[in-house]
């Protein structure tokens, strides 16, 4: 009887030791980084997402709309020919009619919120005020393409009309295909980068516009197929 009790106590002690070792292995110390258990993370369905390629035909013909999570317009404005001030804008909406087999049929229509973002810099004269962009009167800017001229497989010049501060003038975007493929949920998508040079004095008669002269806009955007 005594021998049996001793055996049971030994088994119980071994079980507690094994349980303690398991807890020590699976329970991280306070503040340690933890990974979600298998299956808790949302993963794309097998075969849905594809690696991006610079082949334009990887994005099929159709209508694409801008991805609000992956877009930006950055302006570099000369400050008295000594340095550049940088502000950023968000795209409100954008529609791309994509046709890799017939580039002349490609069209682009993008509307940008004119409110600039420039934190953490605090300018003495806010860029959205009347002497500059006058956002209260002109809350948005719009680019509508008129022609696309392919330079090679990944670069193109996009002619279009830019409406800024109530004035419309012809401009050109020097665009480059960054990648085409499929998003995490399997939707066809395509991304571009580009630059646009704008003579601000052609859109405003404010003294600040004449002082700034040409403004370089850096454009980045992904589009998702409808």
C-alpha positions in Angstrom: 0.0 0.0 0.0 2.8 2.4 1.0 4.6 1.5 -2.3 1.5 2.3 -4.3 1.0 5.7 -2.7 4.6 6.5 -3.3 4.2 5.6 -7.0 1.1 7.8 -7.4 2.9 10.8 -5.8 5.8 10.3 -8.1 3.5 10.3 -11.2 1.7 13.4 -10.0 4.9 15.2 -9.4 6.2 14.3 -12.9 2.9 15.5 -14.4 3.1 18.9 -12.6 6.7 19.3 -13.8 5.8 18.6 -17.4 2.9 21.0 -17.2 5.1 23.7 -15.7 7.6 23.2 -18.5 4.9 23.5 -21.1 3.6 26.7 -19.6 7.1 28.1 -19.5 7.5 27.4 -23.2 4.1 28.7 -24.3 3.6 31.7 -22.0 5.9 34.6 -22.9 7.2 37.0 -20.3 5.4 40.3 -19.7 5.9 42.7 -22.6 7.3 40.1 -25.0 6.1 40.0 -28.6 3.5 37.3 -29.2 2.3 35.8 -32.5 -1.3 34.9 -33.1 -2.1 31.2 -33.2 -2.3 29.5 -36.6 -5.4 30.3 -38.4 -6.0 33.6 -36.5 -4.3 35.7 -39.2 -6.2 36.6 -42.3 -4.4 35.2 -45.3 -5.2 35.5 -49.0 -6.9 32.5 -50.6 -4.4 30.2 -52.4 -3.5 31.7 -55.8 -5.3 35.0 -55.1 -2.3 37.4 -54.7 0.4 37.5 -57.4 3.9 39.0 -57.4 4.0 42.4 -59.1 5.5 42.5 -62.6 6.4 45.4 -64.9 4.5 43.7 -67.8 1.6 46.0 -68.6 -0.5 43.0 -69.9 -0.5 41.5 -66.3 -3.3 44.0 -65.6 -6.3 43.1 -67.9 -8.2 45.7 -69.8 -11.0 47.4 -67.8 -11.9 50.2 -65.4 -9.8 50.7 -62.3 -10.4 52.9 -59.3 -7.7 54.4 -57.1 -6.8 52.6 -54.0 -7.3 55.1 -51.2 -4.7 53.3 -49.0 -1.9 53.6 -51.6 -1.8 57.1 -53.1 -0.2 60.4 -52.6 0.6 63.7 -54.3 3.7 65.5 -53.0 4.6 69.0 -54.0 8.1 70.5 -53.9 7.9 74.3 -53.9 10.9 76.6 -54.2 11.6 78.9 -51.3 13.4 82.0 -52.7 15.5 79.7 -54.9 17.4 78.6 -51.7 15.5 75.5 -50.7 12.3 73.5 -51.2 9.3 73.3 -49.1 7.3 70.1 -49.2 3.6 69.5 -48.7 1.4 66.5 -49.4 -2.1 66.1 -50.7 -4.7 63.2 -50.7 -6.6 61.9 -53.7 -10.3 62.1 -53.4 -11.1 59.9 -56.4 -9.5 58.5 -59.5 -10.6 56.4 -62.4 -8.3 54.7 -64.9 -9.6 53.1 -68.0 -6.7 50.7 -68.8 -6.0 49.0 -72.1 -2.5 47.6 -72.4 -3.1 46.4 -76.0 -4.2 49.9 -77.1 -2.4 52.6 -75.0 -4.1 55.4 -77.0 -7.4 54.2 -75.5 -6.1 54.7 -71.9 -7.8 57.5 -70.0 -7.2 58.9 -66.5 -9.4 61.2 -64.4 -8.1 62.2 -60.9 -9.5 64.6 -58.3 -7.2 65.8 -55.5 -8.1 67.4 -52.2 -6.4 70.8 -52.3 -5.9 70.9 -48.5 -2.1 70.5 -47.9 -0.5 68.5 -45.1 2.8 69.6 -43.8 3.1 68.5 -40.1 5.3 68.8 -38.1 6.4 72.0 -39.8 4.5 75.1 -38.8 4.6 77.8 -41.5 4.2 81.5 -40.6 1.8 81.8 -43.5 -0.3 78.6 -43.8 -0.1 77.2 -47.4 -3.9 76.7 -47.5 -4.6 80.4 -46.9 -5.7 83.0 -49.5 -2.2 84.1 -50.5 -1.3 80.6 -51.5 -3.8 77.8 -52.4 -6.9 79.5 -51.1 -8.5 76.1 -50.2 -11.6 77.8 -48.8 -12.5 79.0 -52.4 -10.8 76.2 -54.4 -11.2 73.0 -52.4 -10.0 70.6 -55.1 -7.8 70.2 -58.2 -8.5 67.8 -61.1 -6.5 66.2 -63.8 -8.2 64.7 -66.9 -6.0 63.0 -69.5 -6.3 63.8 -73.2 -3.6 61.5 -74.7 -1.1 58.8 -73.7 2.2 58.5 -75.5 4.1 55.3 -74.7 7.9 55.7 -74.6 8.7 52.1 -73.9 7.1 49.2 -72.1 7.0 50.9 -68.7 7.1 54.6 -69.4 4.7 57.0 -70.9 3.9 60.7 -71.3 0.3 61.5 -70.3 -1.1 64.8 -71.7 -4.0 66.3 -69.9 -5.8 69.3 -68.5 -5.1 70.4 -65.0 -7.8 72.5 -63.2 -6.2 74.3 -60.3 -7.6 77.3 -58.4 -10.4 77.6 -61.0 -8.0 77.8 -63.9 -7.5 75.0 -66.5 -4.2 74.6 -68.3 -2.5 71.8 -70.3 0.1 69.7 -68.4 2.1 66.5 -68.9 2.7 63.7 -66.5 5.9 61.7 -67.0 4.6 58.4 -65.8 6.2 55.0 -65.1 4.6 51.6 -64.5 5.8 50.3 -61.1 4.0 47.0 -61.0 0.9 45.1 -62.1 -0.6 41.9 -60.7 -3.3 40.9 -58.2 -4.1 42.1 -54.7 -4.5 40.0 -51.6 -8.2 39.2 -52.4 -7.4 38.4 -56.1 -8.4 41.8 -57.6 -6.4 42.9 -60.5 -4.3 46.0 -59.6 -1.7 48.3 -61.1 0.6 51.0 -59.7 2.3 54.0 -61.2 4.7 56.7 -60.2 5.1 60.0 -62.0 6.1 63.6 -62.0 4.4 66.8 -63.2 5.9 70.3 -63.5 3.4 73.1 -63.0 4.1 76.8 -63.4 2.0 78.1 -60.5 1.9 81.6 -61.9 -0.2 80.2 -64.8 -3.0 79.3 -62.3 -2.8 82.2 -59.9 -2.0 85.9 -60.0 -1.0 86.0 -56.3 2.5 87.3 -55.6 3.4 84.1 -53.9 2.6 82.1 -57.0 5.0 84.3 -59.1 7.7 83.9 -56.5 7.4 80.1 -56.3 7.5 79.7 -60.1 7.5 76.0 -61.2 6.3 73.4 -58.7 7.3 69.8 -59.1 4.5 67.3 -58.2 5.5 63.7 -57.4 2.6 61.3 -58.0 2.1 57.8 -56.7 -1.0 55.6 -56.9 -2.3 52.1 -57.1 -5.6 51.3 -58.9 -7.9 48.3 -58.3 -10.1 46.8 -61.1 -13.9 47.1 -60.7 
